[in-house]
């Protein structure tokens, strides 16, 4: 097994320089060329650091926790991939958890975040705002970045331009000739839902279209919530001709319920959803969506929390590159197509 001395000899530098570079020590002062030479030497020799010893010396575990509302939710796949790709580049591991594991006073929260298991936390609260209270003690000691929300007591945050994504979706429906457009939203007060509804209303107002109060629902982001939205919006004679659904999972539920109600999509109603996933293209009909930068959010969020580990100040960022992108499939059609 290769040692630090072996890497140093191959790179032509001191052992201490190798140690600082490979541990990402903030005080490291070497040129980019030397840094890359050291890393290449480590790769060539298949050098593997003694993680246990390093953790004892640095009081770091080189592990971060990523906590999301649902580990099997398809829309989080790109987020996880972005975080893991960035973590690998810095020799970090990612420990996954659910927001259910972080209920205030729950023993699982202590086990996940206590005992020096992780150096930092990336947290997507979802519809469970109290989860932020559960991490208050951890946030006083170690870096935390909140995903898709901004919390006064936790200044580190990384969000996406939900309002812009909503405007892209609604503009697509307007371009197809729709005027009676509904919004199937998330839980009232949820930060992402607030931004998405704001974008919906702003785009409608920009072309002089009124929003019918009966065409706005606030049930949530699950498939079951989408079914409830369908019952509220599609029963009766006065129906929208198009619906912007604030989450692709809810859109799949809405689509399923519309089919059972005998309402054809897109002949009777067009549906477009925020977020893209494999489930969207495999629904029937396949869903038109707005793809948001989940992968880039993961990479940027890790970079932010890693910088905090290195001593940088907390910041709030909006990840808007690449911009929200419309993916047109068969669930939307011009108003006169049916």
C-alpha positions in Angstrom: 0.0 0.0 0.0 1.4 3.4 -1.0 2.3 5.9 1.7 2.5 9.7 1.8 6.3 9.3 1.4 5.8 7.4 -1.8 3.5 10.0 -3.2 5.9 12.8 -2.2 8.8 11.0 -3.8 6.9 10.5 -7.1 5.7 14.2 -7.2 9.1 15.6 -6.1 7.7 17.5 -3.1 7.7 17.3 0.7 5.5 14.9 2.7 3.9 17.8 4.4 2.9 19.3 1.1 1.3 16.1 0.0 -0.6 15.8 3.3 -2.0 19.3 3.0 -3.0 19.0 -0.6 -4.7 15.6 -0.2 -6.6 16.7 2.9 -7.7 20.0 1.3 -6.1 22.0 4.2 -7.2 25.6 4.0 -3.6 26.9 4.7 -2.1 25.0 1.7 0.0 27.3 -0.5 1.2 25.5 -3.6 0.8 26.3 -7.3 -2.0 24.7 -9.3 0.6 22.8 -11.3 2.1 21.3 -8.1 -1.3 20.5 -6.7 -2.2 18.6 -9.8 1.1 16.8 -9.9 0.6 15.6 -6.3 -3.0 14.4 -7.1 -1.8 12.6 -10.2 1.0 10.9 -8.2 -1.6 9.8 -5.7 -3.8 8.4 -8.5 -0.8 6.7 -10.2 0.1 4.9 -6.9 -3.5 4.2 -6.0 -2.9 6.0 -2.7 -5.6 5.6 -0.1 -5.6 7.8 3.0 -6.1 6.3 6.5 -9.6 7.8 7.0 -9.8 6.9 10.7 -6.4 8.5 11.5 -7.2 11.6 9.4 -10.5 12.0 11.2 -8.8 11.9 14.5 -6.2 14.5 13.5 -8.6 16.9 11.8 -11.7 16.3 13.8 -13.4 15.7 10.4 -15.1 12.6 9.1 -15.1 13.7 5.4 -18.8 12.8 5.3 -21.7 15.1 4.8 -25.4 14.3 5.3 -27.9 14.9 2.5 -31.5 14.8 3.9 -34.5 15.0 1.6 -38.2 14.4 2.1 -38.4 11.1 0.2 -35.4 8.9 -0.8 -37.4 7.2 -3.6 -38.8 10.4 -5.1 -37.7 10.5 -8.8 -37.2 14.3 -8.9 -34.3 14.0 -6.3 -32.2 11.7 -8.4 -30.4 14.5 -10.2 -29.9 16.4 -6.9 -28.2 13.3 -5.3 -26.1 12.7 -8.4 -24.9 16.4 -8.4 -24.0 16.2 -4.7 -22.2 12.9 -5.0 -20.2 13.9 -8.1 -19.0 17.1 -6.3 -18.3 15.2 -3.1 -16.2 12.6 -4.9 -13.9 15.3 -6.3 -13.2 16.3 -2.7 -12.8 12.8 -1.3 -16.1 13.1 0.6 -18.8 10.5 1.2 -22.5 11.4 1.3 -24.8 9.9 4.0 -28.4 9.9 2.9 -31.3 10.5 5.3 -35.0 11.4 5.3 -36.6 14.5 6.9 -38.7 12.0 8.9 -35.4 11.1 10.6 -35.0 14.6 11.9 -38.1 15.2 14.0 -37.4 17.4 17.0 -36.4 15.2 19.9 -36.1 12.1 17.8 -33.2 9.8 18.7 -32.6 9.3 15.0 -31.7 12.9 14.6 -29.0 12.6 17.3 -27.6 9.5 15.7 -27.5 11.0 12.2 -26.0 14.3 13.1 -24.4 13.7 16.5 -21.3 11.9 17.6 -19.1 13.4 14.9 -20.5 11.3 12.1 -20.8 14.1 9.6 -19.0 17.4 8.9 -22.0 19.3 7.5 -25.6 19.0 6.4 -27.5 19.6 3.1 -31.2 19.7 4.0 -34.3 19.9 1.8 -37.1 20.5 4.3 -40.0 19.9 1.9 -43.3 20.3 3.6 -41.9 19.7 7.1 -40.7 23.1 8.2 -40.3 21.9 11.8 -37.3 19.8 10.7 -35.3 23.0 10.7 -35.9 23.3 14.4 -34.5 19.7 14.9 -31.1 20.7 13.4 -30.7 24.0 15.4 -28.1 22.5 17.7 -26.1 21.0 14.9 -26.3 24.3 12.9 -24.7 26.1 15.8 -21.6 23.9 15.5 -21.3 22.8 11.9 -22.2 24.1 8.5 -25.8 23.7 7.2 -27.1 24.6 3.7 -30.9 24.6 3.3 -32.1 23.5 -0.2 -35.0 25.3 -1.9 -35.8 27.3 1.2 -34.4 30.3 3.1 -34.5 30.1 6.9 -33.7 33.1 9.1 -31.8 31.0 11.6 -29.8 29.1 9.0 -28.2 31.6 6.6 -26.7 29.1 4.2 -29.2 28.3 1.4 -29.3 27.2 -2.3 -32.5 27.6 -4.2 -33.8 27.4 -7.8 -35.7 30.0 -9.8 -39.2 28.4 -9.2 -40.9 31.6 -10.3 -39.1 31.6 -13.6 -39.9 27.9 -14.2 -43.6 28.6 -13.5 -43.5 31.4 -16.0 -42.0 29.2 -18.7 -44.8 26.6 -18.1 -47.6 29.1 -18.2 -46.2 30.9 -21.2 -46.2 27.6 -23.1 -50.0 27.2 -22.3 -50.7 30.8 -23.3 -48.8 30.3 -26.6 -51.1 27.4 -27.3 -54.1 29.7 -27.0 -55.3 28.8 -23.5 -56.8 31.5 -21.3 -58.7 29.5 -18.6 -55.5 28.3 -16.9 -55.5 26.7 -13.5 -52.8 26.3 -10.9 -52.5 23.1 -8.9 -50.1 24.1 -6.1 -48.4 22.8 -3.1 -49.0 23.4 0.6 -49.8 27.0 1.4 -46.8 28.8 2.8 -44.3 26.4 1.5 -41.5 28.5 0.0 -41.3 26.7 -3.3 -45.1 26.9 -3.7 -45.0 30.6 -2.9 -42.5 31.2 -5.7 -44.3 29.0 -8.2 -47.7 30.6 -7.6 -46.0 34.0 -7.9 -44.6 33.1 -11.3 -47.9 31.7 -12.4 -49.8 34.9 -11.5 -47.1 37.1 -12.9 -47.1 35.4 -16.3 -50.9 35.5 -16.4 -50.9 39.2 -15.6 -48.2 39.9 -18.2 -50.7 39.1 -21.0 -53.8 40.6 -19.2 -55.3 37.3 -18.2 -57.3 37.1 -14.9 -56.8 34.2 -12.5 -60.1 32.6 -11.5 -59.9 31.9 -7.7 -61.7 28.6 -8.3 -58.9 27.6 -10.6 -56.3 27.7 -7.8 -55.7 24.7 -5.4 -53.2 24.2 -2.7 -53.2 20.5 -1.7 -49.5 19.5 -2.0 -46.9 17.8 -4.2 -47.8 14.1 -4.0 -49.8 12.0 -6.5 -52.7 11.8 -4.0 -52.6 15.6 -3.8 -52.8 15.8 -7.6 -55.9 13.6 -7.5 -57.5 16.0 -5.1 -56.7 18.9 -7.3 -58.2 17.1 -10.3 -61.5 16.6 -8.3 -61.5 20.3 -7.4 -60.7 21.6 -10.9 -62.3 19.1 -13.3 -65.7 18.3 -11.9 -68.5 20.5 -13.2 -69.1 22.4 -16.4 -66.9 25.4 -15.7 -63.5 23.9 -16.1 -60.0 25.2 -17.1 -58.7 24.3 -20.5 -55.2 23.9 -19.1 -53.5 23.3 -15.8 -50.0 24.2 -14.6 -49.1 21.7 -11.9 -46.4 22.8 -9.4 -44.8 19.4 -9.1 -44.5 16.5 -11.6 -45.5 13.9 -8.9 -48.8 15.7 -8.3 -49.3 16.0 -12.1 -49.1 12.2 -12.5 -51.9 11.9 -9.9 -53.9 14.6 -11.6 -53.4 12.9 -15.0 -54.6 9.5 -13.5 -57.7 11.0 -11.9 -58.6 12.9 -15.1 -58.6 9.6 -17.0 -61.0 8.1 -14.5 -63.2 11.1 -14.7 -63.4 10.6 -18.5 -61.5 13.8 -19.3 -59.1 13.4 -22.2 -55.6 14.9 -22.0 -54.8 17.0 -24.0 -58.1 17.2 -26.0 -60.2 18.4 -23.0 -57.4 19.8 -20.8 -53.7 20.4 -21.3 -51.3 19.7 -18.4 -47.8 21.0 -17.9 -45.8 20.3 -14.7 -42.7 21.7 -13.0 -39.7 19.4 -12.8 -38.9 16.6 -15.2 -38.3 12.9 -14.4 -38.3 9.5 -15.9 -41.9 9.2 -14.6 -43.0 12.1 -16.7 -42.0 10.6 -20.0 -43.4 7.2 -19.1 -46.9 8.5 -18.0 -49.8 8.4 -20.5 -49.9 10.7 -22.2 -46.2 11.6 -21.5 -46.2 14.9 -19.6 -44.9 18.2 -20.8 -42.6 19.5 -18.1 -40.2 22.3 -17.2 -36.8 20.9 -16.4 -35.1 22.6 -13.4 -31.4 22.6 -12.6 -31.4 19.9 -9.9 -28.0 18.5 -10.8 -26.4 21.9 -10.7 -28.1 22.6 -7.5 -26.5 19.5 -6.0 -23.0 20.5 -7.2 -23.3 24.1 -6.1 -24.8 23.2 -2.7 -21.9 20.8 -2.0 -19.4 23.5 -3.1 -21.1 25.9 -0.7 -21.1 23.6 2.3 -17.5 22.5 1.5 -16.5 26.1 1.5 -18.1 26.5 4.9 -16.1 23.6 6.2 -13.0 25.4 5.0 -14.0 28.5 7.0 -15.9 30.6 4.4 -18.9 32.7 5.5 -22.5 31.4 4.8 -24.3 32.7 1.7 -27.5 32.3 -0.1 -27.4 31.4 -3.8 -29.9 31.0 -6.6 -28.9 28.3 -9.1 -30.2 29.6 -12.4 -27.7 28.1 -14.9 -28.9 26.3 -16.9 -32.2 28.2 -17.0 -35.5 26.3 -16.7 -36.2 24.5 -19.9 -39.5 23.5 -21.5 -39.7 19.8 -22.6 -42.8 19.4 -24.8 -44.6 16.1 -24.8 -48.1 14.9 -25.6 -50.0 16.3 -22.5 -50.3 19.8 -24.0 -52.0 20.9 -27.3 -53.4 24.1 -28.9 -56.8 25.1 -27.5 -58.5 24.3 -30.8 -56.9 20.9 -31.3 -59.8 19.1 -29.7 
